[in-house]
Amino acid sequence: MSIEVYRDAWGVPHLRAGDPDELAFAQGRVTARDRAWQLEVERHRARGTTAAFLGAAELGWDVFARRVRLADTARLCFARLERADAPTAAWVRAYVDGVNDGLAEGARRAPEFAETGLAPGRWEPWTPLAVWLSTHILFAGFPTKLWREEVARRLGEEWTELFATDGPGTAGSNGWVVAGERTASGAALVAGDPHRFIEAPGVYQQIRLACPAYDVVGLAVPGVPGLAHFGHTGPVAWAITNAMADYQDVYRERLRRLPDGGVEALGPEGWRPATAHTETIEVAGGDPVVIEVIETDRGPVIVGVEEEPEAGGSEGGPVGGAPEAGTPVGDAPADARTAGDSPAAGAPVGGPAGGAPADGPVGGAPEDGPTDGAPEGGRPGEGHDSEGGGWEVLALRHPPRVTGELGFGVLPALLRARTVGDVDAALDGWVEPVNVVQAADTRGGLLHRVAGHVPVRDRLNSLRTVPAWDPAHAWADAPAPLPRAEVRGHAVMANARGLAAPLGVEFAPPHRADRIDALLGASADWTPQAVTAVHRDTDNPSAAPLLAAVGRAEAGLSPAASAVRERLLAWDRRMDAESTDAGLYAAVRGAVVRRLAGHEAFAALREPAPHPEVFRPWLALGPRVAFALETLLTAGPVPAGDVDRIVREALEEVAAGEPPAAWGTTHRLAPWQALPDPDDARWPGLAGDHDCVLSTSSVPGWTDRSARASAARYVWDLADRERSGWVVPFGASGVPGDPHHQDQLPLWLRGELAPVTTDWQYLTKEQG
């Protein structure tokens, strides 16, 4: 092999090889050596086997991962890739071969393997696809539909849109492109930062991939070859944000058990066979758990399998000899749950925003995925036993499971891109997740478009759960057309309602997008260094409604509360870490959120929703109130007079307590780690807030700790790639004690970027 590995001053790997497949092998091997523990956690999450070495806290995730059939979907997608695009399939195999070649060495360096007793396993050719699916299965936020159902049922149909916001479990990002006419160099700049749940090690890996066919720097997802989201080939650079599109549907399914133990589901054409099998989940320190996995023509059943009534209509386990789903084998308690007892602290219980597929039997659907039309059977209602003997569940339908396509053929095409036209053409094959993409090239080309697969179907599918037996909710054969826009001077993508509006329902508030747009409009002489100031901006526009309510609260306040009020009204609205006024605002905001959530108007929503714990971030009332605070202060079921009273009470509460500390004292980083950190207090304080450009999300009223923030920052300069910059929250290495394990954290905290070095003579070659 002709592989060479170099490192820059920050330990970032720069790889050189004789051809793309050798380079993919090198990427897999260096990632395994640098991130073995992270890769193996992701592989197990992708198979639903994390509880086997992390314990019962991960059981909820494993159950969901297996029931949603992510590993089987990955196998299906890889099989289709082999048939339709053999060169890309071989390229993915080369990456997997590299991972397997480097895992043993990487595991020897990573102390977590010894701590948990985990031995490195073997990656399959489909494993990178499973990792990708597990990372993004919750990305589009389909559990929001479960929340809307709860609001409609408990509070009333008229309030289903009341909490519309980018929910606590949704990932977002900032991104912008500045045309050459508005830069100092005359060449375009592409910049931004993806907001994800912060994991240690980080979810993005800085890397360079060079061979005779291309030479690209960018941010890779560990476990996945190439540079899917952010890259700079020299002639062209690209970046993405979450389009906030709706492309996953939740169907209400009616199931019935047959005498032989099989299962049927009621579809548009009547009762049709569903596939069903059992799987056993091993649990470290506990007894194994047996679950039943059921899939209908719409998709895998994710809620309600274990709610099947006993024969004769009484509640109990499945009939027909099938074990009750979720029942431990042995004496372990039957109510094992995913981790976390407090309201959602901004991250899905049992892990970061993503999911992990099962390693169960292949099958349960035709090789190319379930079809839209149900095959022969009775007409709707024929044989539908509405008096008993069946039960209702919820099934998930999403494009890769239906089509057998994930879009991996785009990845090598992006690496080869030389113009925005190349990027544009490549992205026509993208599937999931649905992204807004921006790109620029050295010829002056600019691109701003949506990429991905959004099914065409009834509008109600995007809003609520829908009946599987109603043909009105089937998907059309062709996906929706994807919007694009011309770039004039600059363009911003920040998850707000805009370019992708026809494709979604809930979007981020416009604050970040508007603020970036205003900042970019203030200059026509942008440089890579100047752009980093946009990353760091801490202005908090979402504070305005609460400050207006504080302004109305003059009458009847105690002198101490009046002083708090005056400080807030004089505050500059910046969420700087050292600002005690920002800390004061956060304390008052938290008190308002708690009181609003405790108001009798929301009493019906306090009882936990009867759904798996993995969906808790979307279904907990407290976080919902916190993120919808702007709306709830001016609209909703809480009367205006009560809102004003609540604000006065919150001012009095804060005034009567200890003076709030600077914002960064309580607003500290809270990264997700597979193993708990024995020294949690070491994580630093942060500037920013949920709706700042410097987006560092917490859950007001419950915790100031920030689980979601910039998972990376980048500036791609099309005038000179070496003037580009990038940073990740921790470092290039996932190995504790390595010099590059967390050496970028100070840069990240200051809002600075590490230089992108591409001159080989300034890099250090690894020996051996």
Stockholm file with secondary structure:
# STOCKHOLM 1.0

chainA/1-768         MSIEVYRDAWGVPHLRAGDPDELAFAQGRVTARDRAWQLEVERHRARGTTAAFLGAAELGWDVFARRVRLADTARLCFARLERADAPTAAWVRAYVDGVNDGLAEGARRAPEFAETGLAPGRWEPWTPLAVWLSTHILFAGFPTKLWREEVARRLGEEWTELFATDGPGTAGSNGWVVAGERTASGAALVAGDPHRFIEAPGVYQQIRLACPAYDVVGLAVPGVPGLAHFGHTGPVAWAITNAMADYQDVYRERLRRLPDGGVEALGPEGWRPATAHTETIEVAGGDPVVIEVIETDRGPVIVGVEEEPEAGGSEGGPVGGAPEAGTPVGDAPADARTAGDSPAAGAPVGGPAGGAPADGPVGGAPEDGPTDGAPEGGRPGEGHDSEGGGWEVLALRHPPRVTGELGFGVLPALLRARTVGDVDAALDGWVEPVNVVQAADTRGGLLHRVAGHVPVRDRLNSLRTVPAWDPAHAWADAPAPLPRAEVRGHAVMANARGLAAPLGVEFAPPHRADRIDALLGASADWTPQAVTAVHRDTDNPSAAPLLAAVGRAEAGLSPAASAVRERLLAWDRRMDAESTDAGLYAAVRGAVVRRLAGHEAFAALREPAPHPEVFRPWLALGPRVAFALETLLTAGPVPAGDVDRIVREALEEVAAGEPPAAWGTTHRLAPWQALPDPDDARWPGLAGDHDCVLSTSSVPGWTDRSARASAARYVWDLADRERSGWVVPFGASGVPGDPHHQDQLPLWLRGELAPVTTDWQYLTKEQG
#=GR chainA/1-768 SS CCCEEEECTTCCEEEECSSHHHHHHHHHHHHHHHHHHHHHHHHHHTTTCTHHHHCGGGHHHHHHHHHTTHHHHHHHHHHHHHHHCHHHHHHHHHHHHHHHHHHHHHHHHCHHHHHHTCCCCCCCTTHHHHHHHHHHTTTTCTHHHHHHHHHHHHTCGGGTTTTCSCCTTCCEEEEEEECGGGBSSSSCEEEEEEEEECBSSCSCEEEEEEETTEEEEEEECTTSCSCSSEEECSSEEEEEEECCCCCCEEEEEEEEECTTSCEEEEETTEEEEEEEEEEEECCTTSCCEEEEEEECSSCBEEECGGGCBCTTSCBCSCSTTCCCTTEESSSSCTTCCCSCCSSCCSSCTTSSSCCCCCCCCSCSSCTTCCCSSCCSCCCTTTTCCTTSSEEEEEEEECHHHHHSCCCTTHHHHHHHCCSHHHHHHHHTTCCSSCEEEEEEETTSCEEEEEESCCBCCCHHHHHSCEETTCGGGCCCSSBCCCCBCCCSSEEEESSBSSTTGGGCSCCBCTHHHHHHHHHHHTCSCBCHHHHHHHHTCCBCGGGHHHHHHHHHCCTTCCHHHHHHHHHHHHCCCBCCTTCHHHHHHHHHHHHHHHHHHTSGGGGGGCSCCSSCGGGHHHHCHHHHHHHTHHHHTTSSSSCHHHHHHHHHHHHHHHHHSCCCCCHHHHSBBCCBCSSCCTTGGGSCBCCCBTTSSSBCEEETTTEEEEEEEESCEEEEESSCGGGCEEECSSCSCCSTTCTTSSTTHHHHHHTCCEECCCCGGGSEECCC
#=GC SS_cons         CCCEEEECTTCCEEEECSSHHHHHHHHHHHHHHHHHHHHHHHHHHTTTCTHHHHCGGGHHHHHHHHHTTHHHHHHHHHHHHHHHCHHHHHHHHHHHHHHHHHHHHHHHHCHHHHHHTCCCCCCCTTHHHHHHHHHHTTTTCTHHHHHHHHHHHHTCGGGTTTTCSCCTTCCEEEEEEECGGGBSSSSCEEEEEEEEECBSSCSCEEEEEEETTEEEEEEECTTSCSCSSEEECSSEEEEEEECCCCCCEEEEEEEEECTTSCEEEEETTEEEEEEEEEEEECCTTSCCEEEEEEECSSCBEEECGGGCBCTTSCBCSCSTTCCCTTEESSSSCTTCCCSCCSSCCSSCTTSSSCCCCCCCCSCSSCTTCCCSSCCSCCCTTTTCCTTSSEEEEEEEECHHHHHSCCCTTHHHHHHHCCSHHHHHHHHTTCCSSCEEEEEEETTSCEEEEEESCCBCCCHHHHHSCEETTCGGGCCCSSBCCCCBCCCSSEEEESSBSSTTGGGCSCCBCTHHHHHHHHHHHTCSCBCHHHHHHHHTCCBCGGGHHHHHHHHHCCTTCCHHHHHHHHHHHHCCCBCCTTCHHHHHHHHHHHHHHHHHHTSGGGGGGCSCCSSCGGGHHHHCHHHHHHHTHHHHTTSSSSCHHHHHHHHHHHHHHHHHSCCCCCHHHHSBBCCBCSSCCTTGGGSCBCCCBTTSSSBCEEETTTEEEEEEEESCEEEEESSCGGGCEEECSSCSCCSTTCTTSSTTHHHHHHTCCEECCCCGGGSEECCC
//
